[in-house]
C-alpha cells in the first residue's frame, strides 16, 4: 500500500498529523487542515478492487470540509461540499493512482481537524481453509467469529473516540464563550456602578451650589 499526502499549506499539511495507523488494507489518519488550505492523498489501487472512503470533521468552525475523489484519468468519482461526515464506496475501474483531497479553502480563519479511513480491498482470510470447499472446524469457525467481532469493536471504539473528541471540542468552545461573556458582564457592571456614583455626586454637587447662591 502506498499512501502519500500533499497539500497547498506547505509543511503544515503533513507535519500536523496526530494519528497514523496503517494496516495492509486500510489507512486511518487524523490531521489538521489549516484555513485556506487543501490536503491531498494518493493511493495505488489495482483494477477491480473495492474501496471505501469514510471521513469526519472533528473540530473547527461548523465542522465541515470539501472532499473530492479522482481516478487515474482525473475523472471525479466523488465530490461533496461542506460536509461534516460521509462515506463513499467504489470499485476501481482501472489500475493506477487514485487521489482524494480535503479542502478548507472556503474558510478564512478556522482550522479543521479531519479524520478519514480509507479501506482498499477485503481483509485476507483468517485461515487458508476459508477459501476451500470443505467446512471449517468448530474451532476455526469460533476464531473467525471472534475475529469479526473484534473488528466491529475496533470500529465502534474509533467512532466513540471521534464523538468524544468532537464533544470535548464543543464543550471547550462553549466554556470559552461563557468565560468571555462573564468578563464582558463584569466590565459592564463595573462601568454602570462607576457611572451611578458620578451621577449621584453630580446631583448633590448641584444642590450645594444652588443653596450657596441663594444664601449669598
N, C-alpha and C positions, 0 to 999 in steps of 0.2 A: 504494500500500500504506500502510495506517495501522496502526501498532503503538504501543500505549501501555501503560505499566506503572503499577500502583497496588498498594500493599501496606499492611498494618497496621503496619509497622515505621516509619512516618513517612518522613523523608528518606532513611533508610538503604537503602530498597528500590531506589532508582534512583541515588543518589549513589555507590554502591559498584560500579557497572558497570565491569568490567575490559576487556571487548572488545565492540564493536558493529560488525558487518559486515552491512549491509543491502543487498540487491540488489532488482531489480524484482519477483522472485517468491519470495524467501526471506529469512529473518531468522535470524541466529545471534547469540546473546547469552550471555555468561558473567557471572554476577552473584553477589554474596554474599547469602546468606539467613540473617539472624540467628536466634538461638533465640527460640522463642515468636512467630515472625513468619510472615506469609503474603504472597506476592507474586503479583499477577495481571497478565495482559497481554490486550489486546483487539485483534481483527483484523476488519476489514470484508471479508466474503467474498461473492462472487456465487454464486447457486444453481447447482448442477451442477459446481462447481469441486472438483477432487480435492486434498486437503491431507494432509500428513504431519507429525506432531509427534514429534520424537525428543529425548530428554533423557538426561543422565548426571550423577550427583553426583561431583564431582572430589575434594573434600576435606571433612573434618568428620565426626566421630563414626563411625557404622557405614556411612557413605556411602549414606544412604537419605533419601528425601523423599516426601511425599504429592503426588500430581498429579491434577488434575481438569479436564475439558474440558466446556464447556456450549455449547449452541446459543443463538440469539437468544431462544428461548422459555424458556430456563432449564433445559431438559431435559439431563440428564447423558449425554454421549456416551461418556465415558471416565473411569474413576476407579480409581486404584491407590494402595494404602497402603504406605509404607515400601519404595519401590522404589529400587534403585541405578541402574538404567538401563532404558529401554524405548522402543519405537517404536509409533506408532498412526497408521493411515491411514484417512481417511474422505472421503466426498463430501458437500459442503454441500447440505442439503435445502431451504434457502431463503436469500434474501438477508438480510443483517443482520450484527450484531456478534457474533462468537464470542469466548468468554472461556475462557482456560486459566490455572490457578493452581497454584503450588507452595507447599506448606505445610511449615513446620518447627515447628509449634505443639506437637508431641509432645515436643520436645527442650527441656530446661530450661536448658542452659548451653552447648550446642555449636553453633557457627556452621557453615554449609554453603556450599560454592561449587558452583553449579549451572550446567551448560551445556545449552542447548537449541537445536535447529534446527527452525524452523517453515517448511515449504515450502508455498506456495499455488499451485496450478496447475502446468502444464507449462512448460518453458522454450520461449521463442519459437523458431521455426525459424532456423537459421543463414543459410539462403538462401531467398528467396521461392519459388524453383523447387522447394523440397521439398514444397510443397503442390499442385503441379500433377501432371498425369498423366504427363508426359514424364519420361524418365530423366535423372538427374543426369550431368553430365560427370565425367570421371575426376578432375579437379582438385577439383571440388565434393565428390565422394564422399570424397576423401582429406581435405579440410578438415573435413567432418563427422565422420569417424573420429577425426581428431586432436582435434577439439573434445570429443567424448565421452570420449576417453582422458584429456584434461586435467581434465575434471570428475571422473573417477574418481580421478585423482592428488590433486586437492584434497580429496576426501572421505577418502582414505587418510591424507593429511597431517593433517587435522583429528583423526581418530581416534588417530593416533600421538601427536599433541601432548597430547590428553586423557589417554592412557595414561601418557605421560611425566610429566605434571603430577601424576597420581594416584600414580604410583610414587615421585616425589620427595617428595610429602607423607607417604606411608607411611614412607619412609626417614628423613625428618626426625623423625617421631614416634617411630620406633624408636630413633634416636640420642638423643633427649631422655630416653626411658625408661632407656636404658643409662647415660646420664650420671647420672641421679638414683639409679639402683641402685648405681653405683660410689661415689657420695658417701655413700650410706647404709652401704655395706660399710666404707668408710674410717672413718666415725664409730663403727661397731660395734667395729672392730679397735682404735681408739684407746681406747674405753671399757673393753674387755676388758684391754688392756695396762695401763692405769692401775689397774684393779681387781686384777690379778695382783700388781702392785708393792705396793699397800697390803696385800694378803693376806699376801705373804711377809714384809713388815715386821712385821705383827702376830704372826706365828709367832715370829720372833726376839725381839721385844719381850717376849712372854710367857715365853720361855725364860730371858731375863736376869732378869726379875722373880722367877721361881721360884728361880733359883740364889742370888740375893742374900738371899732369905728363909731358905733352908737354911743359909747361911754364918753369918748372924746368930743 
